[in-house]
Amino acid sequence: MYLRRHSRKKADVEYESWSLVESVRTARGPRQRIVATIGKLPGIDKQELIGWEEIGRILDGKPQPQPELFKKRGEVPEWATVNIRGIHVERLRHFGDVYLGLALWKRLGLFEVCSRYMPAGKEEIAWSIMACILVLARFCAPSSELQIAESWYSKTALEDLLGVSGRKLNDDRLYRSLDALLPHKDALCRHLQQRYGELFGTSFDFLFYDITSSYFEGTGKNNPQAQRGYSRDGRPDCVQVCIGLVTSQEGLPISFEVFDGNRADVTTIEEMVMAMECKYGKAERVWVMDRGMVREENLEFLRSRNARYLVGTSRSMLKKFEQELLDVPWQEVQAGVEVKLCQGPEREAETFVLCRSRKRREKELSILNRFVNRLDEGLGKLVLQTQQGKLRSREKVERQIGRLLERNSRAASLYDINVAETGTGKQRRLDIQVQRKQERYEWALQSSGSYLLRTNWQEKDPQKLWKTYIQLTEVEDAFRISKSDLGIRPIYHQRRDRTQAHILVCFLALAMWRSLEQWMSGCGLGTAPRKLIEELKELRSLDILLPTRDKTVRLRVVAKPTKQLMVLLHRLKLLLPNRPKIIHNVVQTQEE
């Protein structure tokens, strides 16, 4: 079966329709039989012709302009005889990924806000355009400024989309663009917060805060913030900086701060809260943080500012709710997860939510038993060696016990180990006495998979409290995206201002990434931006050279996307230029 187009002209008006036709075999040969008359098919009968000059309108998301009341006569087409054998293609460029990135940059309003705060001056290329190039490169293919200038930019269609020649782009200009962008960090963050509300209806009743680190390649001597500290990247040999990120409930990045690499997480909360209140006003927001970010002094600080919080607590606090762990009933919030509302033992204004997870319990028990078994095996070997008289040095035995406890720290607190000497002279022996703390071991088994939340928020529904807290995973996911997909680590910049500008560029790219997730989710395309970017990266722009008798016509076009990609673009309502653009005519010589 196939579709057949029908056209009929009546009173100078052309009417078109479609029918579904089937090929059938007959005694007189194959014939076509109309199965059904479909009528007019919108979207297929008339395709909008889009030229390169209309790209700005498409990227801004503006609707197609209304047709004129009196149509002007179209341009008379030019005809030429083309040498088919001489047709060839040049200047293949990546188009789809940078086109999508530029659409996000404009729809977030970053083009306008950068132009406002970085107005054009005597520079040959506006700083707002250079900032756009830096963020698009970070979004599409994270690389250094040198690689952007020498390799990446020339392989993309940004020269056509932005009008900046690749010959004018160099690493020095990109570095100076970082310097021009950094002073406007707070203005960009305020703009994004406003834009999120306009685009996605995002509210900022909840602020999710967490901290990560990023290490340096190099000594970082020119950056006083580059210090050695607890490395989340597994690189304690390198200096690092700590990055505190605040996001909305949907994981949209709102603001960030850069701290010294040796700062403890709990020491950053007061500074971050004060910075947010100073920049965005003091409002009744709920701060959501995990247990590693919290200590009693921080909670007292939040209460003194009439701020609300929803935080995790240390495992030691679970002991106060031992009876509640055994009592029923529990409320199931999702498969394998149960919660229970408890009243605080000290403060009446605080509410505690006791949570337990079946999968988390299985994981923690597996880890605990692995450490216990390894420690039992190692201690058993030491006991046997001392009984056989192979180990006589008390210092050596104690060092080996210390190494065992260090390697199996999760189970170290469950044992009492004493080393004593018996006998004298040749009869001298070491006696290792190992005793498991059974009560503590049983408590470890009982509390596995359980954790406690603490809040002064007036909400009393434990299910809502748990679901709000669990959205902290969105911040953790933002860190993963920043490090894996946007290449925030390692940091090669050695100056403090350049380091902060690099993190700002990554922050803006993360805002584009998260906005794309919201865009895709609203269009029913899931939430996998990397897959979409990889698909669009295969869409290229190219120049087709048509040799004629006296000249060569160069047409700049965008390759036709695959059917699957056309569906994606249709869902995103992102149109592509489908009308060729004549770049220039090359007059051929007599010898040619």
C-alpha positions in Angstrom: 0.0 0.0 0.0 1.1 3.6 -0.5 -0.3 7.1 -0.5 -1.2 8.8 -3.7 -1.7 12.6 -4.1 -4.6 13.9 -6.1 -4.7 17.5 -7.4 -7.6 19.4 -9.0 -7.8 23.0 -10.1 -11.1 24.9 -10.0 -11.6 28.6 -10.4 -7.9 29.2 -10.2 -7.8 27.4 -6.9 -5.8 24.2 -6.5 -7.3 21.5 -4.3 -5.3 18.5 -3.1 -6.3 15.3 -1.4 -4.8 11.9 -0.6 -5.9 8.3 -1.0 -4.7 5.0 0.2 -3.9 2.7 -2.8 -3.3 -1.0 -2.9 -1.6 -3.0 -5.6 -3.5 -6.2 -6.6 -2.9 -8.9 -9.1 -5.6 -9.4 -11.8 -5.9 -11.6 -14.9 -4.9 -8.6 -16.9 -1.8 -7.8 -14.8 -1.2 -5.7 -11.6 -3.7 -3.0 -11.0 -4.1 -0.2 -8.3 -7.2 -0.2 -6.2 -8.2 2.7 -3.9 -8.7 1.3 -0.4 -9.8 4.6 1.2 -10.0 8.3 0.4 -8.2 10.1 3.2 -8.7 13.7 2.2 -6.2 16.4 3.1 -3.3 15.6 5.3 -2.1 18.5 7.4 1.6 18.8 7.8 2.3 16.8 4.6 0.3 18.7 2.0 2.1 22.0 2.8 5.6 22.2 4.3 6.8 25.5 5.6 9.9 26.6 3.6 12.4 27.9 6.1 15.4 29.9 5.0 18.7 30.5 6.9 17.6 34.1 7.5 14.7 32.9 9.6 16.9 30.9 12.0 16.7 33.6 14.7 12.9 33.4 14.8 13.0 29.7 15.1 15.6 29.6 17.9 13.7 32.3 19.8 10.6 30.1 19.7 8.6 32.8 17.9 5.6 31.8 15.8 5.5 32.1 12.0 4.6 35.6 10.9 1.1 36.1 9.5 1.0 36.1 5.7 0.5 39.4 3.9 -2.9 40.3 2.7 -1.7 40.9 -0.8 1.0 38.4 -1.7 3.9 39.7 -3.6 4.9 38.1 -6.8 7.7 35.5 -6.1 11.2 35.9 -7.4 11.8 34.6 -10.9 13.9 31.4 -10.6 17.2 31.3 -12.3 18.0 28.4 -14.6 21.3 27.0 -15.5 22.7 23.8 -17.1 24.7 21.9 -14.4 27.4 19.4 -15.1 26.2 16.4 -13.1 29.6 14.7 -13.0 31.2 17.7 -11.5 28.8 18.1 -8.5 30.6 17.6 -5.2 30.2 18.4 -1.5 32.4 20.5 0.8 32.5 22.0 4.2 30.7 19.3 6.3 29.9 20.7 9.7 28.1 19.5 12.9 24.8 21.3 12.9 22.2 19.6 15.1 23.8 19.7 18.5 24.9 23.4 18.3 21.5 24.3 16.8 19.8 22.7 19.8 22.2 24.4 22.3 21.7 27.8 20.7 17.9 27.3 20.9 18.2 26.6 24.7 20.6 29.5 25.1 18.0 31.9 23.5 14.9 30.4 25.1 16.5 30.8 28.6 17.0 34.4 27.7 20.7 34.2 28.2 21.4 36.0 24.9 19.5 39.1 26.0 20.8 39.2 29.5 24.5 38.8 28.4 24.0 41.5 25.8 22.5 43.8 28.5 25.3 43.3 31.0 28.1 43.0 28.5 27.3 45.6 25.9 29.3 45.8 22.7 32.3 48.1 22.8 35.5 48.4 20.8 36.1 44.6 20.7 35.7 43.0 17.3 33.5 40.2 18.6 30.9 41.1 21.3 31.6 39.5 24.7 28.0 38.2 24.8 28.7 36.2 21.6 32.0 34.8 23.1 30.2 33.8 26.3 27.6 31.9 24.2 30.4 30.1 22.3 32.1 29.1 25.6 28.8 27.7 27.1 27.8 25.9 23.9 31.2 24.2 23.7 30.8 23.0 27.3 27.3 21.8 26.6 28.0 20.0 23.3 31.6 18.8 23.6 33.4 19.8 26.8 37.0 20.7 26.0 39.7 23.3 26.8 39.7 26.8 25.3 42.6 25.9 23.1 40.8 23.0 21.6 37.7 25.1 21.1 39.7 27.6 19.1 41.9 25.2 17.1 39.5 22.3 16.5 36.0 22.2 17.7 34.6 25.5 16.5 35.7 25.0 12.9 33.9 21.6 12.8 30.5 23.1 13.8 28.0 25.3 12.0 28.3 28.1 14.6 30.1 30.3 12.0 26.8 30.4 10.0 24.5 30.6 13.1 26.4 33.3 15.0 28.3 35.0 12.1 31.7 34.8 13.8 34.5 33.6 11.5 36.7 30.8 12.8 39.8 32.8 11.8 38.9 35.4 14.5 38.6 32.8 17.3 41.6 32.1 19.4 42.3 30.9 22.9 43.4 34.3 24.1 40.0 35.8 23.2 38.2 32.9 24.9 40.3 33.4 28.1 39.4 37.1 28.1 35.8 36.2 27.6 35.9 34.3 30.9 37.2 37.4 32.6 34.3 39.5 31.1 31.7 36.9 32.1 32.6 36.3 35.8 31.5 39.7 37.2 27.9 39.1 36.1 27.5 35.8 37.9 24.9 37.0 40.4 22.9 38.7 37.6 22.9 35.5 35.6 21.7 33.5 38.5 18.8 35.9 39.3 17.8 35.9 35.6 17.7 32.1 35.5 15.6 31.9 38.7 13.1 34.3 37.0 13.2 32.4 33.7 12.6 29.0 35.3 9.3 30.3 36.7 8.2 31.7 33.3 9.1 28.6 31.3 8.3 25.7 33.8 6.3 27.3 36.5 9.0 26.5 39.0 8.5 27.6 42.6 11.3 28.1 45.0 9.6 27.1 48.3 12.3 24.4 48.7 16.0 24.9 48.3 18.2 21.8 48.0 21.8 22.3 49.0 24.8 20.0 48.7 28.5 20.3 48.1 31.1 18.5 46.0 34.7 19.0 45.0 36.7 19.2 41.8 40.5 18.6 41.7 43.2 20.5 39.8 45.8 19.3 37.3 48.8 21.3 38.5 49.9 22.8 41.8 47.3 25.6 41.9 49.8 27.9 43.7 48.2 31.0 42.2 44.8 30.1 43.6 44.5 30.4 47.4 41.3 28.4 47.3 43.1 25.3 45.9 43.8 23.2 49.0 44.0 19.6 49.9 41.0 18.2 51.6 38.4 15.3 51.5 38.3 14.4 47.8 35.1 13.0 46.4 36.9 12.3 43.1 39.3 9.8 44.7 42.3 12.2 44.1 43.6 13.1 47.6 47.0 13.7 46.0 45.7 16.8 44.2 44.6 20.2 45.4 40.9 21.0 45.0 38.1 23.4 45.5 34.7 22.7 47.0 31.5 23.8 45.1 28.2 24.3 46.9 25.2 24.1 44.7 21.6 25.1 45.4 18.8 23.7 43.2 15.1 23.8 43.0 12.8 20.8 43.7 13.1 19.8 40.0 16.9 19.9 40.1 17.2 23.2 38.2 20.4 25.0 39.3 19.7 28.3 41.1 23.1 29.4 42.5 26.5 28.2 43.5 29.5 29.2 45.6 33.1 28.2 45.5 34.9 27.4 48.8 38.4 26.5 49.8 39.3 22.9 49.1 39.9 22.1 52.8 36.5 23.4 54.0 34.3 21.0 55.9 30.8 20.7 54.5 29.2 21.7 57.8 31.1 25.0 57.9 29.6 26.2 54.6 25.9 26.3 55.5 25.8 29.7 57.3 27.7 31.4 54.5 25.4 29.9 51.8 22.2 30.8 53.6 23.4 34.4 54.1 24.5 34.6 50.4 21.1 33.4 49.2 19.2 35.8 51.5 21.4 38.7 50.4 21.0 38.0 46.7 17.4 36.7 46.5 15.7 38.1 49.6 14.7 36.5 52.8 11.6 34.3 52.2 10.0 31.4 54.0 11.8 28.6 52.2 12.6 25.1 53.4 16.2 24.1 53.2 16.8 20.4 52.4 20.2 18.9 53.2 21.6 15.5 53.9 23.0 14.4 57.3 26.7 15.1 56.3 25.9 18.8 56.0 24.3 19.2 59.4 25.3 19.9 63.0 23.4 21.3 65.9 25.0 24.8 65.5 23.7 25.0 61.9 20.2 24.1 62.9 20.3 26.7 65.7 21.5 29.3 63.1 18.5 28.4 60.8 16.1 28.7 63.7 17.5 32.0 64.7 16.7 33.3 61.2 13.2 31.8 61.2 14.2 29.5 58.5 12.7 26.0 58.0 14.7 22.9 57.3 14.3 19.2 56.5 17.6 17.4 57.1 19.0 13.9 57.7 20.4 13.0 61.1 23.4 11.0 62.2 23.0 7.3 62.8 23.7 7.8 66.5 20.4 9.6 66.9 18.5 6.5 65.9 19.2 5.0 69.3 16.7 7.4 70.8 14.0 5.8 68.6 14.8 2.2 69.3 11.3 1.4 70.5 9.7 3.1 67.5 11.7 0.8 65.2 10.0 -2.2 66.8 6.5 -0.8 67.1 3.8 -0.7 64.4 2.2 0.6 62.3 4.4 1.8 59.4 3.1 3.7 56.4 4.4 2.4 53.0 5.3 5.3 50.7 6.6 3.1 47.8 7.5 -0.5 47.3 9.9 -1.6 50.0 10.0 1.8 51.8 8.1 2.6 55.0 7.9 5.7 57.2 6.6 6.7 60.6 6.1 10.1 62.2 7.7 10.5 65.6 7.7 13.3 68.1 11.1 14.7 69.0 12.5 13.7 72.4 13.5 17.3 73.3 12.0 20.0 71.1 8.2 20.1 70.6 8.6 22.3 67.5 10.5 19.6 65.7 9.2 16.5 64.0 11.1 13.4 63.3 10.4 10.9 60.4 11.6 7.4 60.9 12.3 5.6 57.6 13.4 2.2 56.6 14.1 0.6 53.2 14.2 -3.1 52.4 16.8 -2.7 49.7 18.9 -0.5 51.8 18.8 -3.0 54.7 19.9 -5.8 52.4 22.8 -3.7 51.1 24.0 -2.5 54.6 23.7 -6.0 56.0 25.7 -7.4 53.2 28.4 -4.8 53.7 28.4 -5.3 57.5 28.7 -9.1 57.3 31.5 -8.9 54.8 33.5 -6.8 57.2 32.6 -9.0 60.1 33.7 -12.1 58.3 37.0 -10.6 57.2 37.7 -9.4 60.6 36.8 -12.7 62.2 39.1 -14.5 59.7 42.0 -12.1 60.2 41.8 -12.2 64.0 41.5 -16.0 64.0 44.7 -16.3 62.1 46.5 -14.0 64.6 45.2 -16.0 67.6 46.4 -19.2 66.0 49.8 -17.8 65.2 50.3 -16.6 68.8 49.1 -19.9 70.3 51.7 -21.7 68.1 54.4 -19.3 69.2 55.0 -17.9 65.8 54.3 -14.3 66.9 56.1 -13.2 70.1 56.4 -9.5 69.6 53.6 -7.6 71.2 54.2 -4.5 69.2 54.1 -6.4 65.9 50.8 -8.1 66.9 49.2 -4.8 67.9 50.2 -3.2 64.6 48.6 -6.1 62.7 45.5 -5.8 64.8 45.4 -2.1 64.0 45.7 -2.7 60.3 42.9 -5.2 60.4 40.6 -2.8 62.2 41.5 0.0 59.8 40.7 -2.1 56.8 37.4 -3.3 58.3 36.4 -0.1 60.0 32.7 -0.8 59.5 32.9 -3.7 62.0 35.8 -2.4 64.2 33.5 -0.9 66.9 31.8 -4.3 67.4 34.8 -5.9 69.0 36.9 -5.7 72.2 40.4 -6.9 71.6 43.0 -7.3 74.4 46.6 -8.5 74.0 48.2 -10.0 77.2 51.5 -11.8 77.9 51.6 -15.2 79.7 54.6 -17.1 81.0 58.3 -16.1 81.2 61.4 -16.8 79.3 61.0 -19.5 76.6 57.5 -20.2 77.9 56.5 -16.6 77.2 53.4 -16.4 75.0 51.0 -13.8 73.8 47.3 -14.2 74.5 44.8 -12.4 72.2 41.4 -12.2 73.7 38.6 -11.3 71.2 35.1 -10.6 72.4 32.3 -9.4 70.2 30.0 -6.8 71.6 26.8 -8.7 71.1 24.4 -5.9 72.1 26.0 -3.5 69.7 26.0 -6.1 67.0 22.3 -6.8 67.4 21.6 -3.1 67.3 23.6 -2.8 64.0 21.4 -5.6 62.6 18.2 -4.1 63.9 18.9 -0.5 62.6 20.3 -1.6 59.2 18.3 0.1 56.4 16.8 2.7 58.8 17.5 6.4 58.8 16.0 9.5 60.5 14.8 12.8 59.2 14.4 16.0 61.2 12.4 19.1 60.4 10.8 22.2 61.9 8.5 22.5 58.9 4.8 22.3 60.0 4.0 19.5 57.5 2.7 16.4 59.3 2.4 14.0 56.4 5.4 11.6 56.7 4.9 10.6 53.0 5.3 14.2 51.8 8.2 14.8 54.1 10.0 11.7 52.8 9.3 12.4 49.1 10.6 16.0 49.6 13.8 14.8 51.2 14.5 12.1 48.7 14.6 14.7 45.9 18.1 15.5 47.1 19.1 12.9 44.6 18.5 15.6 42.0 21.4 17.6 43.3 23.6 14.5 43.4 22.6 13.8 39.8 23.5 17.4 38.9 27.0 16.8 40.3 27.3 13.6 38.2 26.2 15.5 35.1 28.6 18.4 35.8 31.5 16.0 36.2 30.8 13.3 33.6 28.9 15.1 30.8 30.0 18.7 31.2 33.6 18.1 32.2 33.9 20.3 35.2 36.8 18.2 36.4 39.8 18.3 36.3 40.4 22.0 36.5 43.4 23.2 34.5 43.1 27.0 35.3 45.6 28.1 37.9 44.2 31.5 38.8 41.3 32.0 41.2 39.2 34.2 38.9 39.7 31.9 35.9 38.7 28.9 38.0 35.5 30.5 39.2 34.7 31.6 35.6 35.2 28.0 34.4 32.8 26.8 37.1 30.3 29.5 36.0 30.4 28.3 32.4 29.8 24.7 33.7 26.9 26.1 35.8 25.2 27.8 32.8 25.7 24.6 30.7 24.1 22.6 33.6 21.1 25.1 33.5 20.7 24.4 29.8 21.0 20.6 30.4 18.3 20.6 33.1 16.1 22.9 31.0 16.4 20.4 28.1 15.3 17.6 30.5 12.2 19.7 31.4 11.6 20.4 27.7 11.9 16.7 26.7 9.8 15.6 29.6 7.0 18.0 28.6 7.2 16.7 25.0 7.0 13.0 26.1 10.6 12.2 25.2 11.9 11.0 28.6 14.8 12.7 30.4 18.0 11.6 28.6 19.6 14.7 27.1 22.9 13.1 26.2 21.2 10.6 23.9 19.3 13.4 22.2 22.5 15.5 21.7 24.3 12.4 20.3 21.4 11.9 17.8 21.4 15.5 16.8 25.2 15.6 16.4 24.8 13.4 13.4 22.8 16.1 11.6 25.2 18.1 9.4 25.3 21.2 7.3 27.2 21.1 4.0 27.9 23.0 0.8 26.8 21.6 -2.5 28.8 22.9 -5.5 27.0 22.9 -8.8 29.4 23.6 -11.8 27.7 25.3 -14.8 29.2 26.6 -18.0 30.4 29.9 -16.6 30.2 29.7 -12.9 30.0 27.3 -9.9 26.9 27.8 -7.7 27.5 27.0 -4.0 24.4 26.1 -2.0 24.5 25.8 1.8 22.0 23.2 3.1 21.2 21.1 6.1 21.1 17.4 5.5 17.7 15.7 5.7 17.3 14.0 9.1 16.3 10.4 9.5 12.7 9.6 10.2 13.4 8.9 13.8 15.1 12.3 14.2 12.3 14.0 12.4 9.9 12.6 15.0 12.1 14.0 17.8 12.4 17.4 16.2 8.6 17.5 15.6 7.9 16.6 19.2 10.3 19.4 20.3 8.7 21.8 17.7 12.2 22.6 16.5 12.2 23.4 12.8 15.2 23.1 10.5 16.2 25.4 7.6 15.1 23.4 4.5 15.6 26.1 1.9 19.1 26.2 0.4 21.2 29.4 0.7 23.3 30.6 -2.1 26.7 31.5 -0.6 28.6 32.8 -3.6 29.1 32.3 -7.3 32.5 31.3 -8.6 33.2 32.4 -12.2 35.2 29.7 -14.0 38.2 30.5 -16.2 38.6 29.6 -19.9 40.9 26.7 -19.0 38.3 25.2 -16.8 
